[in-house]
Amino acid sequence: MITTNVPLSGWGEILHNPAAAETILDRLVYKSHIIKIAGKSYRLKSATDHKAPS
């Protein structure tokens, strides 16, 4: 399982090599199921809920 908040179209910028990113993604998504979850991050919500009051 791989999770990311970067869309697949942005991996070329992250890896600084669009050709390498395309090759890596081609291998990763072959016979895979991609599940896109929309909405706010539970991790970020949890982090903001636990902040001390200013």
ModelCIF file with pLDDT and N, C-alpha, C, O atoms, coordinates in Angstrom:
data_MODEL
#
_entry.id   MODEL 
#
_entity.id                         1 
_entity.type                       polymer 
_entity.pdbx_number_of_molecules   1 
#
_entity_poly.entity_id                      1 
_entity_poly.type                           'polypeptide(L)' 
_entity_poly.nstd_linkage                   no 
_entity_poly.nstd_monomer                   no 
_entity_poly.pdbx_seq_one_letter_code       MITTNVPLSGWGEILHNPAAAETILDRLVYKSHIIKIAGKSYRLKSATDHKAPS 
_entity_poly.pdbx_seq_one_letter_code_can   MITTNVPLSGWGEILHNPAAAETILDRLVYKSHIIKIAGKSYRLKSATDHKAPS 
_entity_poly.pdbx_strand_id                 A 
#
loop_
_entity_poly_seq.entity_id 
_entity_poly_seq.num 
_entity_poly_seq.mon_id 
_entity_poly_seq.hetero 
1 1  MET n 
1 2  ILE n 
1 3  THR n 
1 4  THR n 
1 5  ASN n 
1 6  VAL n 
1 7  PRO n 
1 8  LEU n 
1 9  SER n 
1 10 GLY n 
1 11 TRP n 
1 12 GLY n 
1 13 GLU n 
1 14 ILE n 
1 15 LEU n 
1 16 HIS n 
1 17 ASN n 
1 18 PRO n 
1 19 ALA n 
1 20 ALA n 
1 21 ALA n 
1 22 GLU n 
1 23 THR n 
1 24 ILE n 
1 25 LEU n 
1 26 ASP n 
1 27 ARG n 
1 28 LEU n 
1 29 VAL n 
1 30 TYR n 
1 31 LYS n 
1 32 SER n 
1 33 HIS n 
1 34 ILE n 
1 35 ILE n 
1 36 LYS n 
1 37 ILE n 
1 38 ALA n 
1 39 GLY n 
1 40 LYS n 
1 41 SER n 
1 42 TYR n 
1 43 ARG n 
1 44 LEU n 
1 45 LYS n 
1 46 SER n 
1 47 ALA n 
1 48 THR n 
1 49 ASP n 
1 50 HIS n 
1 51 LYS n 
1 52 ALA n 
1 53 PRO n 
1 54 SER n 
#
_struct_asym.id          A 
_struct_asym.entity_id   1 
#
loop_
_ma_qa_metric.id 
_ma_qa_metric.mode 
_ma_qa_metric.name 
_ma_qa_metric.software_group_id 
_ma_qa_metric.type 
1 global pLDDT . pLDDT 
2 local  pLDDT . pLDDT 
#
_ma_qa_metric_global.metric_id      1 
_ma_qa_metric_global.metric_value   85.41 
_ma_qa_metric_global.model_id       1 
_ma_qa_metric_global.ordinal_id     1 
#
loop_
_ma_qa_metric_local.label_asym_id 
_ma_qa_metric_local.label_comp_id 
_ma_qa_metric_local.label_seq_id 
_ma_qa_metric_local.metric_id 
_ma_qa_metric_local.metric_value 
_ma_qa_metric_local.model_id 
_ma_qa_metric_local.ordinal_id 
A MET 1  2 86.00 1 1  
A ILE 2  2 87.00 1 2  
A THR 3  2 85.00 1 3  
A THR 4  2 86.00 1 4  
A ASN 5  2 84.00 1 5  
A VAL 6  2 90.00 1 6  
A PRO 7  2 89.00 1 7  
A LEU 8  2 89.00 1 8  
A SER 9  2 91.00 1 9  
A GLY 10 2 94.00 1 10 
A TRP 11 2 94.00 1 11 
A GLY 12 2 94.00 1 12 
A GLU 13 2 94.00 1 13 
A ILE 14 2 93.00 1 14 
A LEU 15 2 93.00 1 15 
A HIS 16 2 95.00 1 16 
A ASN 17 2 95.00 1 17 
A PRO 18 2 95.00 1 18 
A ALA 19 2 96.00 1 19 
A ALA 20 2 95.00 1 20 
A ALA 21 2 95.00 1 21 
A GLU 22 2 95.00 1 22 
A THR 23 2 95.00 1 23 
A ILE 24 2 94.00 1 24 
A LEU 25 2 93.00 1 25 
A ASP 26 2 95.00 1 26 
A ARG 27 2 95.00 1 27 
A LEU 28 2 91.00 1 28 
A VAL 29 2 91.00 1 29 
A TYR 30 2 93.00 1 30 
A LYS 31 2 93.00 1 31 
A SER 32 2 91.00 1 32 
A HIS 33 2 92.00 1 33 
A ILE 34 2 89.00 1 34 
A ILE 35 2 88.00 1 35 
A LYS 36 2 86.00 1 36 
A ILE 37 2 83.00 1 37 
A ALA 38 2 84.00 1 38 
A GLY 39 2 80.00 1 39 
A LYS 40 2 78.00 1 40 
A SER 41 2 76.00 1 41 
A TYR 42 2 76.00 1 42 
A ARG 43 2 77.00 1 43 
A LEU 44 2 77.00 1 44 
A LYS 45 2 75.00 1 45 
A SER 46 2 74.00 1 46 
A ALA 47 2 75.00 1 47 
A THR 48 2 74.00 1 48 
A ASP 49 2 73.00 1 49 
A HIS 50 2 68.00 1 50 
A LYS 51 2 66.00 1 51 
A ALA 52 2 58.00 1 52 
A PRO 53 2 60.00 1 53 
A SER 54 2 57.00 1 54 
#
loop_
_atom_site.group_PDB 
_atom_site.id 
_atom_site.type_symbol 
_atom_site.label_atom_id 
_atom_site.label_alt_id 
_atom_site.label_comp_id 
_atom_site.label_asym_id 
_atom_site.label_entity_id 
_atom_site.label_seq_id 
_atom_site.pdbx_PDB_ins_code 
_atom_site.Cartn_x 
_atom_site.Cartn_y 
_atom_site.Cartn_z 
_atom_site.occupancy 
_atom_site.B_iso_or_equiv 
_atom_site.pdbx_formal_charge 
_atom_site.auth_seq_id 
_atom_site.auth_comp_id 
_atom_site.auth_asym_id 
_atom_site.auth_atom_id 
_atom_site.pdbx_PDB_model_num 
ATOM 1   N N  . MET A 1 1  ? 0.848   -1.152 0.000   1.00 86.00 ? 1  MET A N  1 
ATOM 2   C CA . MET A 1 1  ? 0.000   0.000  0.000   1.00 86.00 ? 1  MET A CA 1 
ATOM 3   C C  . MET A 1 1  ? 0.909   1.235  0.000   1.00 86.00 ? 1  MET A C  1 
ATOM 4   O O  . MET A 1 1  ? 1.886   1.309  0.745   1.00 86.00 ? 1  MET A O  1 
ATOM 5   N N  . ILE A 1 2  ? 0.569   2.166  -0.830  1.00 87.00 ? 2  ILE A N  1 
ATOM 6   C CA . ILE A 1 2  ? 1.291   3.441  -0.897  1.00 87.00 ? 2  ILE A CA 1 
ATOM 7   C C  . ILE A 1 2  ? 0.261   4.543  -0.739  1.00 87.00 ? 2  ILE A C  1 
ATOM 8   O O  . ILE A 1 2  ? -0.777  4.524  -1.401  1.00 87.00 ? 2  ILE A O  1 
ATOM 9   N N  . THR A 1 3  ? 0.534   5.493  0.124   1.00 85.00 ? 3  THR A N  1 
ATOM 10  C CA . THR A 1 3  ? -0.352  6.642  0.286   1.00 85.00 ? 3  THR A CA 1 
ATOM 11  C C  . THR A 1 3  ? 0.427   7.916  0.002   1.00 85.00 ? 3  THR A C  1 
ATOM 12  O O  . THR A 1 3  ? 1.630   7.993  0.253   1.00 85.00 ? 3  THR A O  1 
ATOM 13  N N  . THR A 1 4  ? -0.265  8.904  -0.519  1.00 86.00 ? 4  THR A N  1 
ATOM 14  C CA . THR A 1 4  ? 0.366   10.180 -0.821  1.00 86.00 ? 4  THR A CA 1 
ATOM 15  C C  . THR A 1 4  ? -0.693  11.265 -0.905  1.00 86.00 ? 4  THR A C  1 
ATOM 16  O O  . THR A 1 4  ? -1.849  10.996 -1.233  1.00 86.00 ? 4  THR A O  1 
ATOM 17  N N  . ASN A 1 5  ? -0.297  12.473 -0.612  1.00 84.00 ? 5  ASN A N  1 
ATOM 18  C CA . ASN A 1 5  ? -1.197  13.602 -0.816  1.00 84.00 ? 5  ASN A CA 1 
ATOM 19  C C  . ASN A 1 5  ? -0.818  14.370 -2.081  1.00 84.00 ? 5  ASN A C  1 
ATOM 20  O O  . ASN A 1 5  ? -1.391  15.421 -2.369  1.00 84.00 ? 5  ASN A O  1 
ATOM 21  N N  . VAL A 1 6  ? 0.147   13.843 -2.834  1.00 90.00 ? 6  VAL A N  1 
ATOM 22  C CA . VAL A 1 6  ? 0.564   14.440 -4.103  1.00 90.00 ? 6  VAL A CA 1 
ATOM 23  C C  . VAL A 1 6  ? -0.141  13.693 -5.228  1.00 90.00 ? 6  VAL A C  1 
ATOM 24  O O  . VAL A 1 6  ? -0.048  12.467 -5.297  1.00 90.00 ? 6  VAL A O  1 
ATOM 25  N N  . PRO A 1 7  ? -0.847  14.400 -6.112  1.00 89.00 ? 7  PRO A N  1 
ATOM 26  C CA . PRO A 1 7  ? -1.495  13.707 -7.220  1.00 89.00 ? 7  PRO A CA 1 
ATOM 27  C C  . PRO A 1 7  ? -0.448  13.058 -8.132  1.00 89.00 ? 7  PRO A C  1 
ATOM 28  O O  . PRO A 1 7  ? 0.692   13.518 -8.202  1.00 89.00 ? 7  PRO A O  1 
ATOM 29  N N  . LEU A 1 8  ? -0.834  12.011 -8.814  1.00 89.00 ? 8  LEU A N  1 
ATOM 30  C CA . LEU A 1 8  ? 0.104   11.301 -9.687  1.00 89.00 ? 8  LEU A CA 1 
ATOM 31  C C  . LEU A 1 8  ? 0.718   12.234 -10.721 1.00 89.00 ? 8  LEU A C  1 
ATOM 32  O O  . LEU A 1 8  ? 1.868   12.046 -11.118 1.00 89.00 ? 8  LEU A O  1 
ATOM 33  N N  . SER A 1 9  ? -0.029  13.227 -11.158 1.00 91.00 ? 9  SER A N  1 
ATOM 34  C CA . SER A 1 9  ? 0.485   14.175 -12.148 1.00 91.00 ? 9  SER A CA 1 
ATOM 35  C C  . SER A 1 9  ? 1.598   15.059 -11.588 1.00 91.00 ? 9  SER A C  1 
ATOM 36  O O  . SER A 1 9  ? 2.323   15.684 -12.363 1.00 91.00 ? 9  SER A O  1 
ATOM 37  N N  . GLY A 1 10 ? 1.753   15.127 -10.275 1.00 94.00 ? 10 GLY A N  1 
ATOM 38  C CA . GLY A 1 10 ? 2.773   15.959 -9.655  1.00 94.00 ? 10 GLY A CA 1 
ATOM 39  C C  . GLY A 1 10 ? 4.050   15.222 -9.282  1.00 94.00 ? 10 GLY A C  1 
ATOM 40  O O  . GLY A 1 10 ? 4.989   15.841 -8.781  1.00 94.00 ? 10 GLY A O  1 
ATOM 41  N N  . TRP A 1 11 ? 4.108   13.923 -9.512  1.00 94.00 ? 11 TRP A N  1 
ATOM 42  C CA . TRP A 1 11 ? 5.289   13.148 -9.115  1.00 94.00 ? 11 TRP A CA 1 
ATOM 43  C C  . TRP A 1 11 ? 6.533   13.546 -9.895  1.00 94.00 ? 11 TRP A C  1 
ATOM 44  O O  . TRP A 1 11 ? 7.641   13.452 -9.368  1.00 94.00 ? 11 TRP A O  1 
ATOM 45  N N  . GLY A 1 12 ? 6.376   13.988 -11.138 1.00 94.00 ? 12 GLY A N  1 
ATOM 46  C CA . GLY A 1 12 ? 7.529   14.418 -11.943 1.00 94.00 ? 12 GLY A CA 1 
ATOM 47  C C  . GLY A 1 12 ? 8.246   15.583 -11.309 1.00 94.00 ? 12 GLY A C  1 
ATOM 48  O O  . GLY A 1 12 ? 9.476   15.644 -11.324 1.00 94.00 ? 12 GLY A O  1 
ATOM 49  N N  . GLU A 1 13 ? 7.481   16.520 -10.744 1.00 94.00 ? 13 GLU A N  1 
ATOM 50  C CA . GLU A 1 13 ? 8.083   17.668 -10.056 1.00 94.00 ? 13 GLU A CA 1 
ATOM 51  C C  . GLU A 1 13 ? 8.760   17.238 -8.755  1.00 94.00 ? 13 GLU A C  1 
ATOM 52  O O  . GLU A 1 13 ? 9.847   17.715 -8.431  1.00 94.00 ? 13 GLU A O  1 
ATOM 53  N N  . ILE A 1 14 ? 8.127   16.351 -8.026  1.00 93.00 ? 14 ILE A N  1 
ATOM 54  C CA . ILE A 1 14 ? 8.680   15.887 -6.747  1.00 93.00 ? 14 ILE A CA 1 
ATOM 55  C C  . ILE A 1 14 ? 10.001  15.149 -6.969  1.00 93.00 ? 14 ILE A C  1 
ATOM 56  O O  . ILE A 1 14 ? 10.964  15.358 -6.230  1.00 93.00 ? 14 ILE A O  1 
ATOM 57  N N  . LEU A 1 15 ? 10.044  14.294 -7.981  1.00 93.00 ? 15 LEU A N  1 
ATOM 58  C CA . LEU A 1 15 ? 11.247  13.510 -8.260  1.00 93.00 ? 15 LEU A CA 1 
ATOM 59  C C  . LEU A 1 15 ? 12.246  14.256 -9.140  1.00 93.00 ? 15 LEU A C  1 
ATOM 60  O O  . LEU A 1 15 ? 13.344  13.759 -9.393  1.00 93.00 ? 15 LEU A O  1 
ATOM 61  N N  . HIS A 1 16 ? 11.876  15.429 -9.602  1.00 95.00 ? 16 HIS A N  1 
ATOM 62  C CA . HIS A 1 16 ? 12.735  16.257 -10.466 1.00 95.00 ? 16 HIS A CA 1 
ATOM 63  C C  . HIS A 1 16 ? 13.118  15.537 -11.753 1.00 95.00 ? 16 HIS A C  1 
ATOM 64  O O  . HIS A 1 16 ? 14.144  15.841 -12.362 1.00 95.00 ? 16 HIS A O  1 
ATOM 65  N N  . ASN A 1 17 ? 12.282  14.576 -12.165 1.00 95.00 ? 17 ASN A N  1 
ATOM 66  C CA . ASN A 1 17 ? 12.558  13.836 -13.397 1.00 95.00 ? 17 ASN A CA 1 
ATOM 67  C C  . ASN A 1 17 ? 11.247  13.216 -13.878 1.00 95.00 ? 17 ASN A C  1 
ATOM 68  O O  . ASN A 1 17 ? 10.884  12.121 -13.450 1.00 95.00 ? 17 ASN A O  1 
ATOM 69  N N  . PRO A 1 18 ? 10.537  13.912 -14.763 1.00 95.00 ? 18 PRO A N  1 
ATOM 70  C CA . PRO A 1 18 ? 9.247   13.402 -15.229 1.00 95.00 ? 18 PRO A CA 1 
ATOM 71  C C  . PRO A 1 18 ? 9.324   12.016 -15.876 1.00 95.00 ? 18 PRO A C  1 
ATOM 72  O O  . PRO A 1 18 ? 8.402   11.216 -15.714 1.00 95.00 ? 18 PRO A O  1 
ATOM 73  N N  . ALA A 1 19 ? 10.403  11.719 -16.604 1.00 96.00 ? 19 ALA A N  1 
ATOM 74  C CA . ALA A 1 19 ? 10.528  10.403 -17.248 1.00 96.00 ? 19 ALA A CA 1 
ATOM 75  C C  . ALA A 1 19 ? 10.653  9.295  -16.200 1.00 96.00 ? 19 ALA A C  1 
ATOM 76  O O  . ALA A 1 19 ? 10.030  8.242  -16.335 1.00 96.00 ? 19 ALA A O  1 
ATOM 77  N N  . ALA A 1 20 ? 11.443  9.526  -15.170 1.00 95.00 ? 20 ALA A N  1 
ATOM 78  C CA . ALA A 1 20 ? 11.595  8.530  -14.102 1.00 95.00 ? 20 ALA A CA 1 
ATOM 79  C C  . ALA A 1 20 ? 10.283  8.355  -13.347 1.00 95.00 ? 20 ALA A C  1 
ATOM 80  O O  . ALA A 1 20 ? 9.903   7.233  -13.013 1.00 95.00 ? 20 ALA A O  1 
ATOM 81  N N  . ALA A 1 21 ? 9.589   9.460  -13.077 1.00 95.00 ? 21 ALA A N  1 
ATOM 82  C CA . ALA A 1 21 ? 8.316   9.392  -12.365 1.00 95.00 ? 21 ALA A CA 1 
ATOM 83  C C  . ALA A 1 21 ? 7.301   8.591  -13.176 1.00 95.00 ? 21 ALA A C  1 
ATOM 84  O O  . ALA A 1 21 ? 6.560   7.781  -12.618 1.00 95.00 ? 21 ALA A O  1 
ATOM 85  N N  . GLU A 1 22 ? 7.265   8.813  -14.477 1.00 95.00 ? 22 GLU A N  1 
ATOM 86  C CA . GLU A 1 22 ? 6.335   8.072  -15.333 1.00 95.00 ? 22 GLU A CA 1 
ATOM 87  C C  . GLU A 1 22 ? 6.645   6.583  -15.319 1.00 95.00 ? 22 GLU A C  1 
ATOM 88  O O  . GLU A 1 22 ? 5.730   5.761  -15.279 1.00 95.00 ? 22 GLU A O  1 
ATOM 89  N N  . THR A 1 23 ? 7.913   6.232  -15.351 1.00 95.00 ? 23 THR A N  1 
ATOM 90  C CA . THR A 1 23 ? 8.314   4.823  -15.320 1.00 95.00 ? 23 THR A CA 1 
ATOM 91  C C  . THR A 1 23 ? 7.946   4.178  -13.984 1.00 95.00 ? 23 THR A C  1 
ATOM 92  O O  . THR A 1 23 ? 7.407   3.072  -13.951 1.00 95.00 ? 23 THR A O  1 
ATOM 93  N N  . ILE A 1 24 ? 8.235   4.863  -12.905 1.00 94.00 ? 24 ILE A N  1 
ATOM 94  C CA . ILE A 1 24 ? 7.911   4.344  -11.567 1.00 94.00 ? 24 ILE A CA 1 
ATOM 95  C C  . ILE A 1 24 ? 6.405   4.163  -11.422 1.00 94.00 ? 24 ILE A C  1 
ATOM 96  O O  . ILE A 1 24 ? 5.947   3.118  -10.960 1.00 94.00 ? 24 ILE A O  1 
ATOM 97  N N  . LEU A 1 25 ? 5.631   5.177  -11.815 1.00 93.00 ? 25 LEU A N  1 
ATOM 98  C CA . LEU A 1 25 ? 4.176   5.090  -11.696 1.00 93.00 ? 25 LEU A CA 1 
ATOM 99  C C  . LEU A 1 25 ? 3.602   3.994  -12.587 1.00 93.00 ? 25 LEU A C  1 
ATOM 100 O O  . LEU A 1 25 ? 2.643   3.322  -12.210 1.00 93.00 ? 25 LEU A O  1 
ATOM 101 N N  . ASP A 1 26 ? 4.185   3.816  -13.759 1.00 95.00 ? 26 ASP A N  1 
ATOM 102 C CA . ASP A 1 26 ? 3.725   2.763  -14.656 1.00 95.00 ? 26 ASP A CA 1 
ATOM 103 C C  . ASP A 1 26 ? 3.826   1.407  -13.968 1.00 95.00 ? 26 ASP A C  1 
ATOM 104 O O  . ASP A 1 26 ? 2.904   0.596  -14.054 1.00 95.00 ? 26 ASP A O  1 
ATOM 105 N N  . ARG A 1 27 ? 4.945   1.158  -13.286 1.00 95.00 ? 27 ARG A N  1 
ATOM 106 C CA . ARG A 1 27 ? 5.142   -0.118 -12.574 1.00 95.00 ? 27 ARG A CA 1 
ATOM 107 C C  . ARG A 1 27 ? 4.227   -0.219 -11.358 1.00 95.00 ? 27 ARG A C  1 
ATOM 108 O O  . ARG A 1 27 ? 3.704   -1.293 -11.061 1.00 95.00 ? 27 ARG A O  1 
ATOM 109 N N  . LEU A 1 28 ? 4.031   0.894  -10.656 1.00 91.00 ? 28 LEU A N  1 
ATOM 110 C CA . LEU A 1 28 ? 3.220   0.864  -9.435  1.00 91.00 ? 28 LEU A CA 1 
ATOM 111 C C  . LEU A 1 28 ? 1.731   0.649  -9.716  1.00 91.00 ? 28 LEU A C  1 
ATOM 112 O O  . LEU A 1 28 ? 1.068   -0.093 -8.991  1.00 91.00 ? 28 LEU A O  1 
ATOM 113 N N  . VAL A 1 29 ? 1.213   1.277  -10.740 1.00 91.00 ? 29 VAL A N  1 
ATOM 114 C CA . VAL A 1 29 ? -0.232  1.224  -10.959 1.00 91.00 ? 29 VAL A CA 1 
ATOM 115 C C  . VAL A 1 29 ? -0.677  0.061  -11.848 1.00 91.00 ? 29 VAL A C  1 
ATOM 116 O O  . VAL A 1 29 ? -1.876  -0.171 -11.999 1.00 91.00 ? 29 VAL A O  1 
ATOM 117 N N  . TYR A 1 30 ? 0.263   -0.668 -12.433 1.00 93.00 ? 30 TYR A N  1 
ATOM 118 C CA . TYR A 1 30 ? -0.104  -1.825 -13.248 1.00 93.00 ? 30 TYR A CA 1 
ATOM 119 C C  . TYR A 1 30 ? -0.812  -2.844 -12.375 1.00 93.00 ? 30 TYR A C  1 
ATOM 120 O O  . TYR A 1 30 ? -0.261  -3.295 -11.371 1.00 93.00 ? 30 TYR A O  1 
ATOM 121 N N  . LYS A 1 31 ? -2.010  -3.205 -12.744 1.00 93.00 ? 31 LYS A N  1 
ATOM 122 C CA . LYS A 1 31 ? -2.850  -4.147 -11.993 1.00 93.00 ? 31 LYS A CA 1 
ATOM 123 C C  . LYS A 1 31 ? -3.118  -3.687 -10.559 1.00 93.00 ? 31 LYS A C  1 
ATOM 124 O O  . LYS A 1 31 ? -3.269  -4.513 -9.659  1.00 93.00 ? 31 LYS A O  1 
ATOM 125 N N  . SER A 1 32 ? -3.175  -2.379 -10.346 1.00 91.00 ? 32 SER A N  1 
ATOM 126 C CA . SER A 1 32 ? -3.441  -1.832 -9.020  1.00 91.00 ? 32 SER A CA 1 
ATOM 127 C C  . SER A 1 32 ? -4.843  -1.231 -8.969  1.00 91.00 ? 32 SER A C  1 
ATOM 128 O O  . SER A 1 32 ? -5.489  -1.026 -9.996  1.00 91.00 ? 32 SER A O  1 
ATOM 129 N N  . HIS A 1 33 ? -5.282  -0.961 -7.780  1.00 92.00 ? 33 HIS A N  1 
ATOM 130 C CA . HIS A 1 33 ? -6.523  -0.237 -7.555  1.00 92.00 ? 33 HIS A CA 1 
ATOM 131 C C  . HIS A 1 33 ? -6.144  1.100  -6.947  1.00 92.00 ? 33 HIS A C  1 
ATOM 132 O O  . HIS A 1 33 ? -5.474  1.154  -5.916  1.00 92.00 ? 33 HIS A O  1 
ATOM 133 N N  . ILE A 1 34 ? -6.571  2.175  -7.586  1.00 89.00 ? 34 ILE A N  1 
ATOM 134 C CA . ILE A 1 34 ? -6.308  3.511  -7.063  1.00 89.00 ? 34 ILE A CA 1 
ATOM 135 C C  . ILE A 1 34 ? -7.584  4.009  -6.410  1.00 89.00 ? 34 ILE A C  1 
ATOM 136 O O  . ILE A 1 34 ? -8.641  4.073  -7.039  1.00 89.00 ? 34 ILE A O  1 
ATOM 137 N N  . ILE A 1 35 ? -7.469  4.358  -5.148  1.00 88.00 ? 35 ILE A N  1 
ATOM 138 C CA . ILE A 1 35 ? -8.612  4.854  -4.393  1.00 88.00 ? 35 ILE A CA 1 
ATOM 139 C C  . ILE A 1 35 ? -8.326  6.307  -4.022  1.00 88.00 ? 35 ILE A C  1 
ATOM 140 O O  . ILE A 1 35 ? -7.384  6.600  -3.286  1.00 88.00 ? 35 ILE A O  1 
ATOM 141 N N  . LYS A 1 36 ? -9.145  7.199  -4.537  1.00 86.00 ? 36 LYS A N  1 
ATOM 142 C CA . LYS A 1 36 ? -8.978  8.618  -4.246  1.00 86.00 ? 36 LYS A CA 1 
ATOM 143 C C  . LYS A 1 36 ? -9.983  8.995  -3.161  1.00 86.00 ? 36 LYS A C  1 
ATOM 144 O O  . LYS A 1 36 ? -11.189 8.809  -3.318  1.00 86.00 ? 36 LYS A O  1 
ATOM 145 N N  . ILE A 1 37 ? -9.469  9.521  -2.074  1.00 83.00 ? 37 ILE A N  1 
ATOM 146 C CA . ILE A 1 37 ? -10.311 9.905  -0.949  1.00 83.00 ? 37 ILE A CA 1 
ATOM 147 C C  . ILE A 1 37 ? -10.334 11.423 -0.882  1.00 83.00 ? 37 ILE A C  1 
ATOM 148 O O  . ILE A 1 37 ? -9.289  12.060 -0.750  1.00 83.00 ? 37 ILE A O  1 
ATOM 149 N N  . ALA A 1 38 ? -11.503 11.991 -0.972  1.00 84.00 ? 38 ALA A N  1 
ATOM 150 C CA . ALA A 1 38 ? -11.651 13.449 -0.906  1.00 84.00 ? 38 ALA A CA 1 
ATOM 151 C C  . ALA A 1 38 ? -12.052 13.848 0.515   1.00 84.00 ? 38 ALA A C  1 
ATOM 152 O O  . ALA A 1 38 ? -12.676 13.073 1.241   1.00 84.00 ? 38 ALA A O  1 
ATOM 153 N N  . GLY A 1 39 ? -11.692 15.035 0.882   1.00 80.00 ? 39 GLY A N  1 
ATOM 154 C CA . GLY A 1 39 ? -12.069 15.534 2.201   1.00 80.00 ? 39 GLY A CA 1 
ATOM 155 C C  . GLY A 1 39 ? -10.861 15.979 2.986   1.00 80.00 ? 39 GLY A C  1 
ATOM 156 O O  . GLY A 1 39 ? -9.725  15.907 2.516   1.00 80.00 ? 39 GLY A O  1 
ATOM 157 N N  . LYS A 1 40 ? -11.122 16.433 4.175   1.00 78.00 ? 40 LYS A N  1 
ATOM 158 C CA . LYS A 1 40 ? -10.047 16.928 5.032   1.00 78.00 ? 40 LYS A CA 1 
ATOM 159 C C  . LYS A 1 40 ? -9.280  15.772 5.664   1.00 78.00 ? 40 LYS A C  1 
ATOM 160 O O  . LYS A 1 40 ? -9.840  14.703 5.911   1.00 78.00 ? 40 LYS A O  1 
ATOM 161 N N  . SER A 1 41 ? -8.017  15.993 5.918   1.00 76.00 ? 41 SER A N  1 
ATOM 162 C CA . SER A 1 41 ? -7.141  14.996 6.497   1.00 76.00 ? 41 SER A CA 1 
ATOM 163 C C  . SER A 1 41 ? -7.456  14.789 7.980   1.00 76.00 ? 41 SER A C  1 
ATOM 164 O O  . SER A 1 41 ? -7.520  15.747 8.749   1.00 76.00 ? 41 SER A O  1 
ATOM 165 N N  . TYR A 1 42 ? -7.649  13.534 8.369   1.00 76.00 ? 42 TYR A N  1 
ATOM 166 C CA . TYR A 1 42 ? -7.865  13.232 9.792   1.00 76.00 ? 42 TYR A CA 1 
ATOM 167 C C  . TYR A 1 42 ? -6.596  13.507 10.595  1.00 76.00 ? 42 TYR A C  1 
ATOM 168 O O  . TYR A 1 42 ? -6.671  13.923 11.751  1.00 76.00 ? 42 TYR A O  1 
ATOM 169 N N  . ARG A 1 43 ? -5.438  13.278 9.990   1.00 77.00 ? 43 ARG A N  1 
ATOM 170 C CA . ARG A 1 43 ? -4.167  13.535 10.675  1.00 77.00 ? 43 ARG A CA 1 
ATOM 171 C C  . ARG A 1 43 ? -4.038  15.018 10.992  1.00 77.00 ? 43 ARG A C  1 
ATOM 172 O O  . ARG A 1 43 ? -3.675  15.379 12.111  1.00 77.00 ? 43 ARG A O  1 
ATOM 173 N N  . LEU A 1 44 ? -4.327  15.877 10.030  1.00 77.00 ? 44 LEU A N  1 
ATOM 174 C CA . LEU A 1 44 ? -4.230  17.319 10.277  1.00 77.00 ? 44 LEU A CA 1 
ATOM 175 C C  . LEU A 1 44 ? -5.284  17.785 11.266  1.00 77.00 ? 44 LEU A C  1 
ATOM 176 O O  . LEU A 1 44 ? -5.020  18.655 12.096  1.00 77.00 ? 44 LEU A O  1 
ATOM 177 N N  . LYS A 1 45 ? -6.481  17.209 11.182  1.00 75.00 ? 45 LYS A N  1 
ATOM 178 C CA . LYS A 1 45 ? -7.534  17.565 12.125  1.00 75.00 ? 45 LYS A CA 1 
ATOM 179 C C  . LYS A 1 45 ? -7.114  17.199 13.542  1.00 75.00 ? 45 LYS A C  1 
ATOM 180 O O  . LYS A 1 45 ? -7.294  17.980 14.476  1.00 75.00 ? 45 LYS A O  1 
ATOM 181 N N  . SER A 1 46 ? -6.561  16.016 13.690  1.00 74.00 ? 46 SER A N  1 
ATOM 182 C CA . SER A 1 46 ? -6.113  15.555 14.992  1.00 74.00 ? 46 SER A CA 1 
ATOM 183 C C  . SER A 1 46 ? -5.008  16.462 15.548  1.00 74.00 ? 46 SER A C  1 
ATOM 184 O O  . SER A 1 46 ? -4.991  16.773 16.739  1.00 74.00 ? 46 SER A O  1 
ATOM 185 N N  . ALA A 1 47 ? -4.092  16.878 14.674  1.00 75.00 ? 47 ALA A N  1 
ATOM 186 C CA . ALA A 1 47 ? -2.992  17.743 15.105  1.00 75.00 ? 47 ALA A CA 1 
ATOM 187 C C  . ALA A 1 47 ? -3.504  19.104 15.574  1.00 75.00 ? 47 ALA A C  1 
ATOM 188 O O  . ALA A 1 47 ? -3.005  19.654 16.556  1.00 75.00 ? 47 ALA A O  1 
ATOM 189 N N  . THR A 1 48 ? -4.501  19.646 14.870  1.00 74.00 ? 48 THR A N  1 
ATOM 190 C CA . THR A 1 48 ? -5.035  20.963 15.267  1.00 74.00 ? 48 THR A CA 1 
ATOM 191 C C  . THR A 1 48 ? -5.885  20.851 16.518  1.00 74.00 ? 48 THR A C  1 
ATOM 192 O O  . THR A 1 48 ? -5.946  21.795 17.305  1.00 74.00 ? 48 THR A O  1 
ATOM 193 N N  . ASP A 1 49 ? -6.558  19.694 16.725  1.00 73.00 ? 49 ASP A N  1 
ATOM 194 C CA . ASP A 1 49 ? -7.378  19.503 17.915  1.00 73.00 ? 49 ASP A CA 1 
ATOM 195 C C  . ASP A 1 49 ? -6.522  19.432 19.184  1.00 73.00 ? 49 ASP A C  1 
ATOM 196 O O  . ASP A 1 49 ? -6.992  19.795 20.262  1.00 73.00 ? 49 ASP A O  1 
ATOM 197 N N  . HIS A 1 50 ? -5.278  18.971 19.069  1.00 68.00 ? 50 HIS A N  1 
ATOM 198 C CA . HIS A 1 50 ? -4.421  18.774 20.238  1.00 68.00 ? 50 HIS A CA 1 
ATOM 199 C C  . HIS A 1 50 ? -3.493  19.953 20.522  1.00 68.00 ? 50 HIS A C  1 
ATOM 200 O O  . HIS A 1 50 ? -2.686  19.896 21.450  1.00 68.00 ? 50 HIS A O  1 
ATOM 201 N N  . LYS A 1 51 ? -3.601  21.005 19.740  1.00 66.00 ? 51 LYS A N  1 
ATOM 202 C CA . LYS A 1 51 ? -2.739  22.175 19.989  1.00 66.00 ? 51 LYS A CA 1 
ATOM 203 C C  . LYS A 1 51 ? -3.167  22.871 21.267  1.00 66.00 ? 51 LYS A C  1 
ATOM 204 O O  . LYS A 1 51 ? -4.351  22.956 21.594  1.00 66.00 ? 51 LYS A O  1 
ATOM 205 N N  . ALA A 1 52 ? -2.169  23.361 21.976  1.00 58.00 ? 52 ALA A N  1 
ATOM 206 C CA . ALA A 1 52 ? -2.465  24.093 23.205  1.00 58.00 ? 52 ALA A CA 1 
ATOM 207 C C  . ALA A 1 52 ? -3.063  25.456 22.862  1.00 58.00 ? 52 ALA A C  1 
ATOM 208 O O  . ALA A 1 52 ? -2.649  26.073 21.880  1.00 58.00 ? 52 ALA A O  1 
ATOM 209 N N  . PRO A 1 53 ? -4.012  25.932 23.636  1.00 60.00 ? 53 PRO A N  1 
ATOM 210 C CA . PRO A 1 53 ? -4.605  27.257 23.382  1.00 60.00 ? 53 PRO A CA 1 
ATOM 211 C C  . PRO A 1 53 ? -3.539  28.356 23.503  1.00 60.00 ? 53 PRO A C  1 
ATOM 212 O O  . PRO A 1 53 ? -2.640  28.278 24.340  1.00 60.00 ? 53 PRO A O  1 
ATOM 213 N N  . SER A 1 54 ? -3.659  29.363 22.660  1.00 57.00 ? 54 SER A N  1 
ATOM 214 C CA . SER A 1 54 ? -2.693  30.470 22.693  1.00 57.00 ? 54 SER A CA 1 
ATOM 215 C C  . SER A 1 54 ? -3.058  31.492 23.728  1.00 57.00 ? 54 SER A C  1 
ATOM 216 O O  . SER A 1 54 ? -2.352  32.488 23.888  1.00 57.00 ? 54 SER A O  1 
#
